Amino acid sequence: MMKWAKIKALYPDKFILLGNLKEEPISSNKFKILEGEILMVSEDAKEIRKAYQAYSRQGKEVLYSIPSTPTEFIVENVERKEYLNEV
């Protein structure tokens, strides 16, 4: 586990896949990410998305950040349906 601010400082311009998240509620549907476990770091958005989907299919709670994600990482839970087109 590593604090989000340190992760962001180590990988400022990367896509980062995180697991084992520690979060702090801000409101009923907003959370601040405090720390997590780095599962993958990449410069390739598609690569991170594929890894995210693979972990999600296994029932693991994961999250990824994009290069512009700020040091204060706020996540809003919204209902969404994701359709995967597998060839």
Summary of the structure (lengths in Angstrom):
residues: 87
radius of gyration: 13.0
end to end distance: 35.6
largest distance: 39.8
contacts: 200
relative contact order: 0.26
helix: 23%
strand: 38%
